[in-house]
Amino acid sequence: MRGLSPLVVEQCAVVAGLLAYLTGLVTVRPRPAGRPQDNLSRYPNDSHTAVEKVVVVVIDALRADHLATATAPLMPYLQGQLASGAARGYVVHTASPTSLVTGSVPGFMDIIENFGAGELVEDNIIRRWAAQGKRIHLYGDDTWLKVFPTQFSKHQGVTSFFVTDYTEVDHNVTQHLTKVLPSDEWDVLILHYLGLDHIGHLEGPMSHLIGPKLLEMDAVVKNIHTTLEAKGLKYLVLVCGDHGMSDAGGHGGSSHSEVTTSALFLSNTIIKKRPEKVQDARQVDLAPTLGLLTGIGVPEGSVGRPIAELLQNIPPEKRMALHNQAARQLLAIAEGSGLHLNHGNVELLFEQTTLLHERIVQDLHQNPAGSRPEVERVCKFYGDCQQEVSDALAARQQSYDLPIIYLATFALLMIFVGCMWRQLKGGSGAPRKQVVGTTVGWCAGCTFLGWLLMCAGASGSKMCHLLQPSAWLLFMAFVYVMVSLASSSSSSTITRTMHKPPDNPGSKDAVHYFLIFGTCLHSLSLLGTSLVEEEHQTLYFLTTTLHLYLIFKILRFSFQGSDGCQGHKSSAYKTTSKEEDDTSYMHLPTQVKQGNRELSLLEKAYLPQNKILLLLALSLVLSRILRAWNATGDKWRHLEDLGDILRAIGGRALVFVVVAGLVLAFLLLLHTSWPLVLIALVAIFGRHYPFLASGTFEAQVAYLAIICLYVYGLFKAKLIDLRAHNKVPKMTEAYDVEDDKMSTLLRYSYTALSLLCLLLQRIDNVGMLSFILLQNWILSRVLYRLALARHLSWEGAAMAVNWLAFTHYFNQGNSNSLTTIDMSAGFVGVSSFHPLLHGVLIATQTFGGTFLTYLAFLVHIASKDGSKERLEHLHSCVKY
């Protein structure tokens, strides 16, 4: 490892640990034992076609309280059908994320795979319908066309990612019904409406647009139902949502409103017209139910069970055969996944029920009426078998490789503890001792021995297979941990026996140790799920306490008459008269007199330590305002915040906040190219209050101005490289040139990113982001001065900036749940679908506040590090 930076090696170990952790989240879906993966040609002979026409109406983000459990007449026609018994309603519990056509439970890694997804190769009802020759028409979300590119005989897709459109996206679907419904050119019709989901993303579930949209969907289903009734064919209409909607308007989390949706079945053949209570079902049950009713069987890999109530009107012999088929399918999957079910009780129940089934089939031909109770008994036994196996399989598919997750977490925790220990001991961020090959070899051997012992007790884990990447990733991480421990132990022994560590008073004080303690406390809090959901509360507490701690520390030094850096110096170090007269960043003088004259109040306010106190107080006020701007987390997200109040008030108040925020941003960013900054800010205002129709043109003008600004910054930095070619520059001049180049690049990057984040924010968050920019400006200067004056170590300043960056992430309304991601940011000023571009914009909006905080501190350091004054003052504080 000679010549290789220890920090680079440490970061490689961290990345290896993170990747190993992610591999533990990747689950492999079980498949039936003893059956080929592509079994479309092997349909069971006991399939039964109960319906001829199938219409699936998917209303994206339809909540359970929109239809199934609604107390208000939000969808009057469908609610009337439920009340009269002509329809069956269900509260459908979805997995997170959701699955509709396969009957399997996807993992969270499928969220990434579904972004710009390709063809779905897993067995599903769409593929089976197409294989049986059914004519499938699709109108709606074009994601269906990407995962099923060849299965639809006719289709018209609409883009699902433009969440700003909630009107035309549905009209484009409905307009096809006038031609499609009367014709006989289709067997399966799929309609996917996106408007409701887009309204939720834009304005939340309590928007005034929700009611009219639900009435529109109700009218669409009424038209479909009455048309099919008039034709007299055997039909089935399924109205359902693919997921629910959170109280914030998003989805992807695990709250009740997100994982529950509505499902309603309308049919003239499988439903007895008598009122029934709304019952519970699971989303994975829809695929096997539709598969059995349409005669295509159960998709391979489906862990759902058919909804028994919808099979009641099927002839007894066929109904028992369908239940037997579903139970056989689930047991085959359980066998293929190595799942052990109650010591064989389920298999025994299935065998006994099968024997009873065969006997009843013979009796049905002799005494149909007398055998009906026995038929119900057989169906119940099959249902019990399906229920137990289905629950076990669903739980297994939602489980993860826990040994890998635990070991990766332990490795990362050990790396973190080692880093914190070196901070406490006064060392650097990574061990600097050169590591010999013998030490690495011994550590690798110990890691291999530990791997053998672990696999002896957890042989089912992927880490026990050498061909799996998780094993090698964990190996790399643990070898680094072992080498670090050996290196630190050796270094400590040598240090204790040979010499004492040099005294460095003042560089590590109570503030530094408070920052280490707070960082460790924050990391430990992430071990609890409740604290993860409310992580913002931990960071709000830590940043507020840090503000108060720094204010108290400066006040204490002021009252004690300390003058910053000089108060920390040893008596052996003598300052020059020039250094004693200097009152720049290095010192925080506390004298309030000049000669025999008392300073005025205004002059006192301009003293450096008083400036810092005022800036810290202002930053503390900003923290309180930003904390109240967006409610986040899980328990109190529904409470009203400043953003909600601004949206509710609207009008001139909201315009004033937007204009004030943009003016503040202009004052903070005009140090670059102020004409381009002004053009971009005016265009950002036009994006929220369009000068033209939709604001897209104004957003594109803002993009152009931001790009020009950044290109101008690059050009200006390159111009600095072209100067002084005719003479050899002095060392200090060459240093200034390189530093000015870096400072310029960072300054223009910060300005461009700030403008981009302002452009992507919701209208009520423009003022919030401007306050974040102001707090970045304040604290970057305060922390820099305190670090130079030895009131705060540089490592402590870095940890403080890290706290502030995390805090700004939550100030934007983000959380640790996918539901708070603002998808609309990916489509600002974009007129066509580009998955990569949308992903970049969404990520920029989500993490923009965090990046800006880190970048602000770097910009301030780079702007100071190259100056001669900075070098002189730094020399006076680091010379011991």
JOQUICOR-V291540 format. One record per backbone hydrogen bond with DSSP energy under -1.0 kcal/mol. NH is the residue of the N-H (numbers start at 0). CO is the residue of the C=O. Records with the same first field share a line. If there is no record, write none. Layout:
BEGIN
NH=CO / CO
END
This chain:
BEGIN
3=0
8=4
9=5
10=6
11=7
12=8
13=9
14=10
15=11
16=12
17=13
18=14
19=15
20=16
21=17
22=18
23=19
24=21
32=331
38=36
41=38
46=43
49=292
50=292
51=233
52=233
53=186
54=235
55=188
56=237
57=190
58=239
59=192
61=58
65=62
68=63
73=71
78=74
79=75
80=76
81=77
82=78
83=79
85=80
86=80
87=264
89=262
90=278
91=260
92=280
93=258
109=106
110=107
112=108
113=109
115=113
116=113
119=146
124=100
127=123
128=124
129=125
130=126
131=127
132=129
133=128
136=187
137=153
138=189
139=155
141=157
143=140
145=141
146=142
147=143
152=135
153=135
155=137
157=139
162=160
164=161
169=166
170=166
171=167
173=169
174=170
175=172
176=173
179=175
180=176
186=134
187=134
188=53
189=136
190=55
191=138
192=57
197=193
198=194
199=195
200=196
201=197
202=198
203=199
206=203
209=206
212=208
213=209
214=210
215=211
216=212
217=213
218=214
219=215
220=216
221=217
222=218
223=219
224=220
225=221
226=222
227=223
228=224
229=225
230=226
235=52
236=265
237=54
238=263
239=56
240=261
243=257
244=256
245=249
248=245
258=254
260=91
262=89
263=238
264=87
265=236
273=271
278=88
280=90
282=92
284=281
285=282
288=284
289=285
290=286
291=287
292=288
293=289
295=290
296=290
301=298
302=102
309=306
310=307
313=310
318=314
319=315
320=316
321=317
322=318
323=319
324=320
325=321
326=322
327=323
328=324
329=325
330=326
331=327
332=328
333=329
334=330
335=331
336=332
338=333
343=340
344=341
347=343
348=344
349=345
350=346
351=347
352=348
353=349
354=350
355=351
356=352
357=353
358=354
359=355
360=356
361=357
362=358
363=359
366=362
370=366
371=368
374=370
375=371
376=372
377=373
378=374
379=375
380=376
381=377
382=378
383=379
384=380
385=381
386=382
387=383
388=384
389=385
390=386
391=387
392=388
393=389
394=390
395=391
396=392
397=393
398=395
400=23
401=399
404=400
405=401
406=402
407=403
408=404
409=405
410=406
411=407
412=408
413=409
414=410
415=411
416=412
417=413
418=414
419=415
420=416
421=417
422=418
423=419
424=420
426=421
439=435
440=436
441=437
442=438
443=439
444=440
445=441
446=442
447=443
448=444
449=445
450=446
451=447
452=448
453=449
454=450
455=451
456=453
457=453
460=457
463=460
464=461
467=464
472=468
473=469
474=470
475=471
476=472
477=473
478=474
479=475
480=476
481=477
482=478
483=479
484=480
485=481
486=482
487=483
488=484
489=485
490=486
491=487
492=488
493=489
494=490
495=491
496=492
497=493
498=494
506=503
512=508
513=509
514=510
515=511
516=512
517=513
518=514
519=515
520=516
521=517
522=518
523=519
524=520
526=523
527=524
531=527
532=528
533=529
534=531
536=533
538=534
539=535
540=536
541=537
542=538
543=539
544=540
545=541
546=542
547=543
548=544
549=545
550=546
551=547
552=548
553=549
554=550
555=551
556=552
557=553
558=554
559=555
561=556
565=562
567=564
572=569
579=575
580=576
586=583
593=596
596=593
598=591
603=599
604=600
605=601
606=603
610=606
611=607
612=608
613=609
614=610
615=611
616=612
617=613
618=614
619=615
620=616
621=617
622=618
623=619
624=620
625=621
626=622
627=623
638=635
641=627
642=628
644=640
645=641
646=642
647=643
648=644
649=645
653=649
654=650
655=651
656=652
657=653
658=654
659=655
660=656
661=657
662=658
663=659
664=660
665=661
666=662
667=663
668=664
669=665
671=668
676=672
677=673
678=674
679=675
680=676
681=677
682=678
683=679
684=680
685=681
686=682
687=683
688=684
698=694
699=695
700=696
701=697
702=698
703=699
704=700
705=701
706=702
707=703
708=704
709=705
710=706
711=707
712=708
713=709
714=710
715=711
716=712
717=713
718=714
719=715
721=718
722=719
733=729
734=730
735=731
736=732
737=733
738=734
739=735
740=736
741=737
742=738
743=739
744=740
745=741
746=742
747=743
748=744
749=745
750=746
751=747
752=748
753=749
754=750
755=751
756=752
757=753
758=754
759=755
760=756
764=761
768=764
769=765
770=766
771=767
772=768
773=769
774=770
775=771
776=772
777=773
778=774
779=775
780=776
781=777
782=778
783=779
784=780
785=781
786=782
787=783
788=784
789=786
790=785
791=785
796=792
797=793
798=794
799=795
800=796
801=797
802=798
803=799
804=800
805=801
806=802
807=803
808=804
809=805
810=806
811=807
812=809
813=808
819=816
820=817
822=820
824=821
825=822
826=823
827=824
829=826
837=833
838=834
839=835
840=836
841=837
842=838
843=839
844=840
845=841
846=842
850=846
851=847
852=848
853=849
854=850
855=851
856=852
857=853
858=854
859=855
860=856
861=857
862=858
864=860
866=863
870=866
871=867
872=868
873=869
874=870
875=871
877=873
878=874
END
